[in-house]
Amino acid sequence: MNSESTSSEDQHKEGGKRMKNNGVSNGVYGLGFIGALVFYIQHAATFGEGVMGLLKALVWPAFVIYRLMDFLKM
């Protein structure tokens, strides 16, 4: 073991930033991304629309929240 590598416990004690394991939320986002990507790609008539569909699939939660707030008249 070299002196540069530290265990996750040592990083936590030293104030190092660690990400929490959010397996369920990552799975939901991943499935949503794949679903949105398939939807947008299927409806794309040109290559440019396909690229735009890829970008929209990355930010699909923003579209969901926008539509939800519009539906709730907020």
mmCIF file of the N, C-alpha and C atoms, coordinates in Angstrom:
data_MODEL
# 
_entry.id   MODEL 
# 
loop_
_atom_site.group_PDB 
_atom_site.id 
_atom_site.type_symbol 
_atom_site.label_atom_id 
_atom_site.label_alt_id 
_atom_site.label_comp_id 
_atom_site.label_asym_id 
_atom_site.label_entity_id 
_atom_site.label_seq_id 
_atom_site.pdbx_PDB_ins_code 
_atom_site.Cartn_x 
_atom_site.Cartn_y 
_atom_site.Cartn_z 
_atom_site.occupancy 
_atom_site.B_iso_or_equiv 
_atom_site.pdbx_formal_charge 
_atom_site.auth_seq_id 
_atom_site.auth_comp_id 
_atom_site.auth_asym_id 
_atom_site.auth_atom_id 
_atom_site.pdbx_PDB_model_num 
ATOM 1   N N  . MET A 1 1  ? 0.856   -1.180 0.000   1.00 0.00 ? 1  MET A N  1 
ATOM 2   C CA . MET A 1 1  ? 0.000   0.000  0.000   1.00 0.00 ? 1  MET A CA 1 
ATOM 3   C C  . MET A 1 1  ? 0.897   1.236  0.000   1.00 0.00 ? 1  MET A C  1 
ATOM 4   N N  . ASN A 1 2  ? 0.652   2.150  -0.905  1.00 0.00 ? 2  ASN A N  1 
ATOM 5   C CA . ASN A 1 2  ? 1.486   3.348  -0.947  1.00 0.00 ? 2  ASN A CA 1 
ATOM 6   C C  . ASN A 1 2  ? 0.904   4.433  -0.049  1.00 0.00 ? 2  ASN A C  1 
ATOM 7   N N  . SER A 1 3  ? 1.680   5.450  0.202   1.00 0.00 ? 3  SER A N  1 
ATOM 8   C CA . SER A 1 3  ? 1.267   6.490  1.143   1.00 0.00 ? 3  SER A CA 1 
ATOM 9   C C  . SER A 1 3  ? 0.201   7.416  0.574   1.00 0.00 ? 3  SER A C  1 
ATOM 10  N N  . GLU A 1 4  ? 0.033   7.439  -0.765  1.00 0.00 ? 4  GLU A N  1 
ATOM 11  C CA . GLU A 1 4  ? -0.945  8.338  -1.365  1.00 0.00 ? 4  GLU A CA 1 
ATOM 12  C C  . GLU A 1 4  ? -2.367  7.801  -1.295  1.00 0.00 ? 4  GLU A C  1 
ATOM 13  N N  . SER A 1 5  ? -2.528  6.487  -1.275  1.00 0.00 ? 5  SER A N  1 
ATOM 14  C CA . SER A 1 5  ? -3.879  5.927  -1.246  1.00 0.00 ? 5  SER A CA 1 
ATOM 15  C C  . SER A 1 5  ? -4.392  5.919  0.181   1.00 0.00 ? 5  SER A C  1 
ATOM 16  N N  . THR A 1 6  ? -5.637  6.325  0.337   1.00 0.00 ? 6  THR A N  1 
ATOM 17  C CA . THR A 1 6  ? -6.272  6.323  1.652   1.00 0.00 ? 6  THR A CA 1 
ATOM 18  C C  . THR A 1 6  ? -7.592  5.598  1.541   1.00 0.00 ? 6  THR A C  1 
ATOM 19  N N  . SER A 1 7  ? -8.012  5.040  2.627   1.00 0.00 ? 7  SER A N  1 
ATOM 20  C CA . SER A 1 7  ? -9.301  4.357  2.621   1.00 0.00 ? 7  SER A CA 1 
ATOM 21  C C  . SER A 1 7  ? -10.419 5.382  2.676   1.00 0.00 ? 7  SER A C  1 
ATOM 22  N N  . SER A 1 8  ? -11.642 4.917  2.412   1.00 0.00 ? 8  SER A N  1 
ATOM 23  C CA . SER A 1 8  ? -12.780 5.832  2.425   1.00 0.00 ? 8  SER A CA 1 
ATOM 24  C C  . SER A 1 8  ? -13.019 6.389  3.817   1.00 0.00 ? 8  SER A C  1 
ATOM 25  N N  . GLU A 1 9  ? -12.690 5.609  4.850   1.00 0.00 ? 9  GLU A N  1 
ATOM 26  C CA . GLU A 1 9  ? -12.850 6.110  6.224   1.00 0.00 ? 9  GLU A CA 1 
ATOM 27  C C  . GLU A 1 9  ? -11.877 7.245  6.497   1.00 0.00 ? 9  GLU A C  1 
ATOM 28  N N  . ASP A 1 10 ? -10.648 7.106  6.008   1.00 0.00 ? 10 ASP A N  1 
ATOM 29  C CA . ASP A 1 10 ? -9.660  8.163  6.201   1.00 0.00 ? 10 ASP A CA 1 
ATOM 30  C C  . ASP A 1 10 ? -10.071 9.431  5.472   1.00 0.00 ? 10 ASP A C  1 
ATOM 31  N N  . GLN A 1 11 ? -10.624 9.301  4.273   1.00 0.00 ? 11 GLN A N  1 
ATOM 32  C CA . GLN A 1 11 ? -11.075 10.480 3.539   1.00 0.00 ? 11 GLN A CA 1 
ATOM 33  C C  . GLN A 1 11 ? -12.205 11.167 4.290   1.00 0.00 ? 11 GLN A C  1 
ATOM 34  N N  . HIS A 1 12 ? -13.097 10.386 4.865   1.00 0.00 ? 12 HIS A N  1 
ATOM 35  C CA . HIS A 1 12 ? -14.218 10.967 5.602   1.00 0.00 ? 12 HIS A CA 1 
ATOM 36  C C  . HIS A 1 12 ? -13.720 11.711 6.839   1.00 0.00 ? 12 HIS A C  1 
ATOM 37  N N  . LYS A 1 13 ? -12.757 11.136 7.542   1.00 0.00 ? 13 LYS A N  1 
ATOM 38  C CA . LYS A 1 13 ? -12.201 11.775 8.734   1.00 0.00 ? 13 LYS A CA 1 
ATOM 39  C C  . LYS A 1 13 ? -11.448 13.046 8.385   1.00 0.00 ? 13 LYS A C  1 
ATOM 40  N N  . GLU A 1 14 ? -10.804 13.049 7.224   1.00 0.00 ? 14 GLU A N  1 
ATOM 41  C CA . GLU A 1 14 ? -10.014 14.205 6.814   1.00 0.00 ? 14 GLU A CA 1 
ATOM 42  C C  . GLU A 1 14 ? -10.853 15.286 6.154   1.00 0.00 ? 14 GLU A C  1 
ATOM 43  N N  . GLY A 1 15 ? -12.148 15.089 6.045   1.00 0.00 ? 15 GLY A N  1 
ATOM 44  C CA . GLY A 1 15 ? -13.000 16.093 5.430   1.00 0.00 ? 15 GLY A CA 1 
ATOM 45  C C  . GLY A 1 15 ? -13.104 15.947 3.933   1.00 0.00 ? 15 GLY A C  1 
ATOM 46  N N  . GLY A 1 16 ? -12.626 14.848 3.380   1.00 0.00 ? 16 GLY A N  1 
ATOM 47  C CA . GLY A 1 16 ? -12.742 14.623 1.945   1.00 0.00 ? 16 GLY A CA 1 
ATOM 48  C C  . GLY A 1 16 ? -14.198 14.428 1.559   1.00 0.00 ? 16 GLY A C  1 
ATOM 49  N N  . LYS A 1 17 ? -14.565 14.884 0.378   1.00 0.00 ? 17 LYS A N  1 
ATOM 50  C CA . LYS A 1 17 ? -15.960 14.774 -0.055  1.00 0.00 ? 17 LYS A CA 1 
ATOM 51  C C  . LYS A 1 17 ? -16.194 13.403 -0.662  1.00 0.00 ? 17 LYS A C  1 
ATOM 52  N N  . ARG A 1 18 ? -17.307 12.785 -0.267  1.00 0.00 ? 18 ARG A N  1 
ATOM 53  C CA . ARG A 1 18 ? -17.710 11.501 -0.816  1.00 0.00 ? 18 ARG A CA 1 
ATOM 54  C C  . ARG A 1 18 ? -19.148 11.610 -1.248  1.00 0.00 ? 18 ARG A C  1 
ATOM 55  N N  . MET A 1 19 ? -19.481 10.895 -2.303  1.00 0.00 ? 19 MET A N  1 
ATOM 56  C CA . MET A 1 19 ? -20.870 10.855 -2.743  1.00 0.00 ? 19 MET A CA 1 
ATOM 57  C C  . MET A 1 19 ? -21.573 9.722  -2.027  1.00 0.00 ? 19 MET A C  1 
ATOM 58  N N  . LYS A 1 20 ? -22.820 9.962  -1.665  1.00 0.00 ? 20 LYS A N  1 
ATOM 59  C CA . LYS A 1 20 ? -23.620 8.899  -1.072  1.00 0.00 ? 20 LYS A CA 1 
ATOM 60  C C  . LYS A 1 20 ? -24.088 7.967  -2.168  1.00 0.00 ? 20 LYS A C  1 
ATOM 61  N N  . ASN A 1 21 ? -24.362 6.749  -1.807  1.00 0.00 ? 21 ASN A N  1 
ATOM 62  C CA . ASN A 1 21 ? -24.854 5.767  -2.750  1.00 0.00 ? 21 ASN A CA 1 
ATOM 63  C C  . ASN A 1 21 ? -26.362 5.954  -2.912  1.00 0.00 ? 21 ASN A C  1 
ATOM 64  N N  . ASN A 1 22 ? -26.778 6.504  -4.047  1.00 0.00 ? 22 ASN A N  1 
ATOM 65  C CA . ASN A 1 22 ? -28.187 6.736  -4.341  1.00 0.00 ? 22 ASN A CA 1 
ATOM 66  C C  . ASN A 1 22 ? -28.615 5.809  -5.459  1.00 0.00 ? 22 ASN A C  1 
ATOM 67  N N  . GLY A 1 23 ? -28.569 4.513  -5.217  1.00 0.00 ? 23 GLY A N  1 
ATOM 68  C CA . GLY A 1 23 ? -28.825 3.524  -6.247  1.00 0.00 ? 23 GLY A CA 1 
ATOM 69  C C  . GLY A 1 23 ? -30.201 3.624  -6.867  1.00 0.00 ? 23 GLY A C  1 
ATOM 70  N N  . VAL A 1 24 ? -31.234 3.836  -6.058  1.00 0.00 ? 24 VAL A N  1 
ATOM 71  C CA . VAL A 1 24 ? -32.592 3.873  -6.592  1.00 0.00 ? 24 VAL A CA 1 
ATOM 72  C C  . VAL A 1 24 ? -32.799 5.091  -7.476  1.00 0.00 ? 24 VAL A C  1 
ATOM 73  N N  . SER A 1 25 ? -32.380 6.248  -7.029  1.00 0.00 ? 25 SER A N  1 
ATOM 74  C CA . SER A 1 25 ? -32.579 7.452  -7.835  1.00 0.00 ? 25 SER A CA 1 
ATOM 75  C C  . SER A 1 25 ? -31.763 7.397  -9.124  1.00 0.00 ? 25 SER A C  1 
ATOM 76  N N  . ASN A 1 26 ? -30.575 6.822  -9.060  1.00 0.00 ? 26 ASN A N  1 
ATOM 77  C CA . ASN A 1 26 ? -29.777 6.678  -10.282 1.00 0.00 ? 26 ASN A CA 1 
ATOM 78  C C  . ASN A 1 26 ? -30.462 5.730  -11.262 1.00 0.00 ? 26 ASN A C  1 
ATOM 79  N N  . GLY A 1 27 ? -31.068 4.676  -10.748 1.00 0.00 ? 27 GLY A N  1 
ATOM 80  C CA . GLY A 1 27 ? -31.785 3.742  -11.608 1.00 0.00 ? 27 GLY A CA 1 
ATOM 81  C C  . GLY A 1 27 ? -32.993 4.365  -12.269 1.00 0.00 ? 27 GLY A C  1 
ATOM 82  N N  . VAL A 1 28 ? -33.736 5.148  -11.506 1.00 0.00 ? 28 VAL A N  1 
ATOM 83  C CA . VAL A 1 28 ? -34.914 5.822  -12.055 1.00 0.00 ? 28 VAL A CA 1 
ATOM 84  C C  . VAL A 1 28 ? -34.487 6.813  -13.128 1.00 0.00 ? 28 VAL A C  1 
ATOM 85  N N  . TYR A 1 29 ? -33.457 7.598  -12.859 1.00 0.00 ? 29 TYR A N  1 
ATOM 86  C CA . TYR A 1 29 ? -32.966 8.544  -13.855 1.00 0.00 ? 29 TYR A CA 1 
ATOM 87  C C  . TYR A 1 29 ? -32.467 7.813  -15.098 1.00 0.00 ? 29 TYR A C  1 
ATOM 88  N N  . GLY A 1 30 ? -31.756 6.709  -14.890 1.00 0.00 ? 30 GLY A N  1 
ATOM 89  C CA . GLY A 1 30 ? -31.231 5.954  -16.024 1.00 0.00 ? 30 GLY A CA 1 
ATOM 90  C C  . GLY A 1 30 ? -32.334 5.387  -16.908 1.00 0.00 ? 30 GLY A C  1 
ATOM 91  N N  . LEU A 1 31 ? -33.357 4.809  -16.293 1.00 0.00 ? 31 LEU A N  1 
ATOM 92  C CA . LEU A 1 31 ? -34.483 4.283  -17.068 1.00 0.00 ? 31 LEU A CA 1 
ATOM 93  C C  . LEU A 1 31 ? -35.230 5.406  -17.771 1.00 0.00 ? 31 LEU A C  1 
ATOM 94  N N  . GLY A 1 32 ? -35.400 6.520  -17.078 1.00 0.00 ? 32 GLY A N  1 
ATOM 95  C CA . GLY A 1 32 ? -36.048 7.674  -17.695 1.00 0.00 ? 32 GLY A CA 1 
ATOM 96  C C  . GLY A 1 32 ? -35.248 8.219  -18.857 1.00 0.00 ? 32 GLY A C  1 
ATOM 97  N N  . PHE A 1 33 ? -33.921 8.246  -18.708 1.00 0.00 ? 33 PHE A N  1 
ATOM 98  C CA . PHE A 1 33 ? -33.054 8.714  -19.792 1.00 0.00 ? 33 PHE A CA 1 
ATOM 99  C C  . PHE A 1 33 ? -33.196 7.820  -21.021 1.00 0.00 ? 33 PHE A C  1 
ATOM 100 N N  . ILE A 1 34 ? -33.164 6.508  -20.802 1.00 0.00 ? 34 ILE A N  1 
ATOM 101 C CA . ILE A 1 34 ? -33.284 5.583  -21.928 1.00 0.00 ? 34 ILE A CA 1 
ATOM 102 C C  . ILE A 1 34 ? -34.649 5.725  -22.597 1.00 0.00 ? 34 ILE A C  1 
ATOM 103 N N  . GLY A 1 35 ? -35.705 5.812  -21.787 1.00 0.00 ? 35 GLY A N  1 
ATOM 104 C CA . GLY A 1 35 ? -37.044 5.978  -22.346 1.00 0.00 ? 35 GLY A CA 1 
ATOM 105 C C  . GLY A 1 35 ? -37.189 7.264  -23.135 1.00 0.00 ? 35 GLY A C  1 
ATOM 106 N N  . ALA A 1 36 ? -36.673 8.360  -22.579 1.00 0.00 ? 36 ALA A N  1 
ATOM 107 C CA . ALA A 1 36 ? -36.741 9.650  -23.269 1.00 0.00 ? 36 ALA A CA 1 
ATOM 108 C C  . ALA A 1 36 ? -35.907 9.625  -24.543 1.00 0.00 ? 36 ALA A C  1 
ATOM 109 N N  . LEU A 1 37 ? -34.751 8.999  -24.482 1.00 0.00 ? 37 LEU A N  1 
ATOM 110 C CA . LEU A 1 37 ? -33.891 8.917  -25.664 1.00 0.00 ? 37 LEU A CA 1 
ATOM 111 C C  . LEU A 1 37 ? -34.580 8.149  -26.788 1.00 0.00 ? 37 LEU A C  1 
ATOM 112 N N  . VAL A 1 38 ? -35.179 7.013  -26.449 1.00 0.00 ? 38 VAL A N  1 
ATOM 113 C CA . VAL A 1 38 ? -35.889 6.226  -27.461 1.00 0.00 ? 38 VAL A CA 1 
ATOM 114 C C  . VAL A 1 38 ? -37.049 7.036  -28.034 1.00 0.00 ? 38 VAL A C  1 
ATOM 115 N N  . PHE A 1 39 ? -37.800 7.710  -27.169 1.00 0.00 ? 39 PHE A N  1 
ATOM 116 C CA . PHE A 1 39 ? -38.945 8.508  -27.626 1.00 0.00 ? 39 PHE A CA 1 
ATOM 117 C C  . PHE A 1 39 ? -38.504 9.593  -28.593 1.00 0.00 ? 39 PHE A C  1 
ATOM 118 N N  . TYR A 1 40 ? -37.503 10.376 -28.208 1.00 0.00 ? 40 TYR A N  1 
ATOM 119 C CA . TYR A 1 40 ? -37.069 11.494 -29.044 1.00 0.00 ? 40 TYR A CA 1 
ATOM 120 C C  . TYR A 1 40 ? -36.413 11.023 -30.341 1.00 0.00 ? 40 TYR A C  1 
ATOM 121 N N  . ILE A 1 41 ? -35.647 9.939  -30.285 1.00 0.00 ? 41 ILE A N  1 
ATOM 122 C CA . ILE A 1 41 ? -34.999 9.429  -31.496 1.00 0.00 ? 41 ILE A CA 1 
ATOM 123 C C  . ILE A 1 41 ? -36.041 8.889  -32.474 1.00 0.00 ? 41 ILE A C  1 
ATOM 124 N N  . GLN A 1 42 ? -37.077 8.212  -31.952 1.00 0.00 ? 42 GLN A N  1 
ATOM 125 C CA . GLN A 1 42 ? -38.117 7.683  -32.828 1.00 0.00 ? 42 GLN A CA 1 
ATOM 126 C C  . GLN A 1 42 ? -38.868 8.785  -33.562 1.00 0.00 ? 42 GLN A C  1 
ATOM 127 N N  . HIS A 1 43 ? -39.011 9.931  -32.917 1.00 0.00 ? 43 HIS A N  1 
ATOM 128 C CA . HIS A 1 43 ? -39.768 11.021 -33.521 1.00 0.00 ? 43 HIS A CA 1 
ATOM 129 C C  . HIS A 1 43 ? -38.898 11.997 -34.309 1.00 0.00 ? 43 HIS A C  1 
ATOM 130 N N  . ALA A 1 44 ? -37.604 11.721 -34.384 1.00 0.00 ? 44 ALA A N  1 
ATOM 131 C CA . ALA A 1 44 ? -36.691 12.600 -35.116 1.00 0.00 ? 44 ALA A CA 1 
ATOM 132 C C  . ALA A 1 44 ? -36.737 12.281 -36.600 1.00 0.00 ? 44 ALA A C  1 
ATOM 133 N N  . ALA A 1 45 ? -36.900 13.325 -37.407 1.00 0.00 ? 45 ALA A N  1 
ATOM 134 C CA . ALA A 1 45 ? -36.930 13.157 -38.857 1.00 0.00 ? 45 ALA A CA 1 
ATOM 135 C C  . ALA A 1 45 ? -35.564 13.445 -39.480 1.00 0.00 ? 45 ALA A C  1 
ATOM 136 N N  . THR A 1 46 ? -34.736 14.208 -38.787 1.00 0.00 ? 46 THR A N  1 
ATOM 137 C CA . THR A 1 46 ? -33.417 14.556 -39.314 1.00 0.00 ? 46 THR A CA 1 
ATOM 138 C C  . THR A 1 46 ? -32.350 14.250 -38.262 1.00 0.00 ? 46 THR A C  1 
ATOM 139 N N  . PHE A 1 47 ? -31.102 14.289 -38.691 1.00 0.00 ? 47 PHE A N  1 
ATOM 140 C CA . PHE A 1 47 ? -29.993 14.061 -37.763 1.00 0.00 ? 47 PHE A CA 1 
ATOM 141 C C  . PHE A 1 47 ? -29.968 15.135 -36.675 1.00 0.00 ? 47 PHE A C  1 
ATOM 142 N N  . GLY A 1 48 ? -30.244 16.375 -37.059 1.00 0.00 ? 48 GLY A N  1 
ATOM 143 C CA . GLY A 1 48 ? -30.252 17.478 -36.096 1.00 0.00 ? 48 GLY A CA 1 
ATOM 144 C C  . GLY A 1 48 ? -31.310 17.284 -35.021 1.00 0.00 ? 48 GLY A C  1 
ATOM 145 N N  . GLU A 1 49 ? -32.480 16.788 -35.411 1.00 0.00 ? 49 GLU A N  1 
ATOM 146 C CA . GLU A 1 49 ? -33.522 16.513 -34.429 1.00 0.00 ? 49 GLU A CA 1 
ATOM 147 C C  . GLU A 1 49 ? -33.108 15.360 -33.506 1.00 0.00 ? 49 GLU A C  1 
ATOM 148 N N  . GLY A 1 50 ? -32.364 14.409 -34.040 1.00 0.00 ? 50 GLY A N  1 
ATOM 149 C CA . GLY A 1 50 ? -31.860 13.315 -33.214 1.00 0.00 ? 50 GLY A CA 1 
ATOM 150 C C  . GLY A 1 50 ? -30.874 13.798 -32.171 1.00 0.00 ? 50 GLY A C  1 
ATOM 151 N N  . VAL A 1 51 ? -29.984 14.705 -32.571 1.00 0.00 ? 51 VAL A N  1 
ATOM 152 C CA . VAL A 1 51 ? -29.028 15.289 -31.624 1.00 0.00 ? 51 VAL A CA 1 
ATOM 153 C C  . VAL A 1 51 ? -29.775 16.097 -30.564 1.00 0.00 ? 51 VAL A C  1 
ATOM 154 N N  . MET A 1 52 ? -30.776 16.870 -31.000 1.00 0.00 ? 52 MET A N  1 
ATOM 155 C CA . MET A 1 52 ? -31.575 17.633 -30.043 1.00 0.00 ? 52 MET A CA 1 
ATOM 156 C C  . MET A 1 52 ? -32.308 16.685 -29.090 1.00 0.00 ? 52 MET A C  1 
ATOM 157 N N  . GLY A 1 53 ? -32.766 15.545 -29.607 1.00 0.00 ? 53 GLY A N  1 
ATOM 158 C CA . GLY A 1 53 ? -33.415 14.544 -28.770 1.00 0.00 ? 53 GLY A CA 1 
ATOM 159 C C  . GLY A 1 53 ? -32.477 13.990 -27.717 1.00 0.00 ? 53 GLY A C  1 
ATOM 160 N N  . LEU A 1 54 ? -31.214 13.781 -28.080 1.00 0.00 ? 54 LEU A N  1 
ATOM 161 C CA . LEU A 1 54 ? -30.225 13.323 -27.105 1.00 0.00 ? 54 LEU A CA 1 
ATOM 162 C C  . LEU A 1 54 ? -30.055 14.349 -25.992 1.00 0.00 ? 54 LEU A C  1 
ATOM 163 N N  . LEU A 1 55 ? -29.965 15.610 -26.363 1.00 0.00 ? 55 LEU A N  1 
ATOM 164 C CA . LEU A 1 55 ? -29.809 16.668 -25.350 1.00 0.00 ? 55 LEU A CA 1 
ATOM 165 C C  . LEU A 1 55 ? -31.050 16.772 -24.467 1.00 0.00 ? 55 LEU A C  1 
ATOM 166 N N  . LYS A 1 56 ? -32.236 16.647 -25.065 1.00 0.00 ? 56 LYS A N  1 
ATOM 167 C CA . LYS A 1 56 ? -33.468 16.683 -24.280 1.00 0.00 ? 56 LYS A CA 1 
ATOM 168 C C  . LYS A 1 56 ? -33.547 15.498 -23.331 1.00 0.00 ? 56 LYS A C  1 
ATOM 169 N N  . ALA A 1 57 ? -33.076 14.345 -23.772 1.00 0.00 ? 57 ALA A N  1 
ATOM 170 C CA . ALA A 1 57 ? -33.113 13.154 -22.919 1.00 0.00 ? 57 ALA A CA 1 
ATOM 171 C C  . ALA A 1 57 ? -32.231 13.326 -21.688 1.00 0.00 ? 57 ALA A C  1 
ATOM 172 N N  . LEU A 1 58 ? -31.169 14.111 -21.804 1.00 0.00 ? 58 LEU A N  1 
ATOM 173 C CA . LEU A 1 58 ? -30.295 14.355 -20.656 1.00 0.00 ? 58 LEU A CA 1 
ATOM 174 C C  . LEU A 1 58 ? -30.983 15.193 -19.586 1.00 0.00 ? 58 LEU A C  1 
ATOM 175 N N  . VAL A 1 59 ? -31.879 16.073 -19.984 1.00 0.00 ? 59 VAL A N  1 
ATOM 176 C CA . VAL A 1 59 ? -32.512 16.988 -19.025 1.00 0.00 ? 59 VAL A CA 1 
ATOM 177 C C  . VAL A 1 59 ? -34.013 16.714 -18.872 1.00 0.00 ? 59 VAL A C  1 
ATOM 178 N N  . TRP A 1 60 ? -34.442 15.474 -19.095 1.00 0.00 ? 60 TRP A N  1 
ATOM 179 C CA . TRP A 1 60 ? -35.863 15.163 -19.042 1.00 0.00 ? 60 TRP A CA 1 
ATOM 180 C C  . TRP A 1 60 ? -36.511 15.498 -17.708 1.00 0.00 ? 60 TRP A C  1 
ATOM 181 N N  . PRO A 1 61 ? -35.827 15.434 -16.559 1.00 0.00 ? 61 PRO A N  1 
ATOM 182 C CA . PRO A 1 61 ? -36.529 15.799 -15.312 1.00 0.00 ? 61 PRO A CA 1 
ATOM 183 C C  . PRO A 1 61 ? -37.016 17.249 -15.313 1.00 0.00 ? 61 PRO A C  1 
ATOM 184 N N  . ALA A 1 62 ? -36.294 18.128 -15.984 1.00 0.00 ? 62 ALA A N  1 
ATOM 185 C CA . ALA A 1 62 ? -36.728 19.526 -16.053 1.00 0.00 ? 62 ALA A CA 1 
ATOM 186 C C  . ALA A 1 62 ? -38.048 19.637 -16.807 1.00 0.00 ? 62 ALA A C  1 
ATOM 187 N N  . PHE A 1 63 ? -38.220 18.862 -17.870 1.00 0.00 ? 63 PHE A N  1 
ATOM 188 C CA . PHE A 1 63 ? -39.477 18.870 -18.613 1.00 0.00 ? 63 PHE A CA 1 
ATOM 189 C C  . PHE A 1 63 ? -40.627 18.333 -17.762 1.00 0.00 ? 63 PHE A C  1 
ATOM 190 N N  . VAL A 1 64 ? -40.349 17.291 -16.992 1.00 0.00 ? 64 VAL A N  1 
ATOM 191 C CA . VAL A 1 64 ? -41.385 16.703 -16.135 1.00 0.00 ? 64 VAL A CA 1 
ATOM 192 C C  . VAL A 1 64 ? -41.842 17.718 -15.088 1.00 0.00 ? 64 VAL A C  1 
ATOM 193 N N  . ILE A 1 65 ? -40.908 18.371 -14.435 1.00 0.00 ? 65 ILE A N  1 
ATOM 194 C CA . ILE A 1 65 ? -41.257 19.353 -13.402 1.00 0.00 ? 65 ILE A CA 1 
ATOM 195 C C  . ILE A 1 65 ? -42.010 20.529 -14.012 1.00 0.00 ? 65 ILE A C  1 
ATOM 196 N N  . TYR A 1 66 ? -41.573 20.987 -15.186 1.00 0.00 ? 66 TYR A N  1 
ATOM 197 C CA . TYR A 1 66 ? -42.253 22.094 -15.854 1.00 0.00 ? 66 TYR A CA 1 
ATOM 198 C C  . TYR A 1 66 ? -43.706 21.734 -16.151 1.00 0.00 ? 66 TYR A C  1 
ATOM 199 N N  . ARG A 1 67 ? -43.924 20.543 -16.722 1.00 0.00 ? 67 ARG A N  1 
ATOM 200 C CA . ARG A 1 67 ? -45.290 20.115 -17.052 1.00 0.00 ? 67 ARG A CA 1 
ATOM 201 C C  . ARG A 1 67 ? -46.123 19.919 -15.797 1.00 0.00 ? 67 ARG A C  1 
ATOM 202 N N  . LEU A 1 68 ? -45.515 19.393 -14.734 1.00 0.00 ? 68 LEU A N  1 
ATOM 203 C CA . LEU A 1 68 ? -46.238 19.201 -13.475 1.00 0.00 ? 68 LEU A CA 1 
ATOM 204 C C  . LEU A 1 68 ? -46.668 20.542 -12.894 1.00 0.00 ? 68 LEU A C  1 
ATOM 205 N N  . MET A 1 69 ? -45.789 21.510 -12.893 1.00 0.00 ? 69 MET A N  1 
ATOM 206 C CA . MET A 1 69 ? -46.125 22.822 -12.358 1.00 0.00 ? 69 MET A CA 1 
ATOM 207 C C  . MET A 1 69 ? -47.167 23.520 -13.231 1.00 0.00 ? 69 MET A C  1 
ATOM 208 N N  . ASP A 1 70 ? -47.106 23.328 -14.544 1.00 0.00 ? 70 ASP A N  1 
ATOM 209 C CA . ASP A 1 70 ? -48.108 23.882 -15.433 1.00 0.00 ? 70 ASP A CA 1 
ATOM 210 C C  . ASP A 1 70 ? -49.469 23.245 -15.177 1.00 0.00 ? 70 ASP A C  1 
ATOM 211 N N  . PHE A 1 71 ? -49.485 21.931 -14.972 1.00 0.00 ? 71 PHE A N  1 
ATOM 212 C CA . PHE A 1 71 ? -50.727 21.214 -14.700 1.00 0.00 ? 71 PHE A CA 1 
ATOM 213 C C  . PHE A 1 71 ? -51.342 21.666 -13.365 1.00 0.00 ? 71 PHE A C  1 
ATOM 214 N N  . LEU A 1 72 ? -50.496 21.897 -12.355 1.00 0.00 ? 72 LEU A N  1 
ATOM 215 C CA . LEU A 1 72 ? -50.972 22.322 -11.039 1.00 0.00 ? 72 LEU A CA 1 
ATOM 216 C C  . LEU A 1 72 ? -51.238 23.832 -10.975 1.00 0.00 ? 72 LEU A C  1 
ATOM 217 N N  . LYS A 1 73 ? -51.020 24.529 -12.080 1.00 0.00 ? 73 LYS A N  1 
ATOM 218 C CA . LYS A 1 73 ? -51.234 25.981 -12.171 1.00 0.00 ? 73 LYS A CA 1 
ATOM 219 C C  . LYS A 1 73 ? -50.397 26.737 -11.131 1.00 0.00 ? 73 LYS A C  1 
ATOM 220 N N  . MET A 1 74 ? -49.142 26.379 -11.026 1.00 0.00 ? 74 MET A N  1 
ATOM 221 C CA . MET A 1 74 ? -48.257 27.035 -10.060 1.00 0.00 ? 74 MET A CA 1 
ATOM 222 C C  . MET A 1 74 ? -47.465 28.132 -10.733 1.00 0.00 ? 74 MET A C  1 
# 
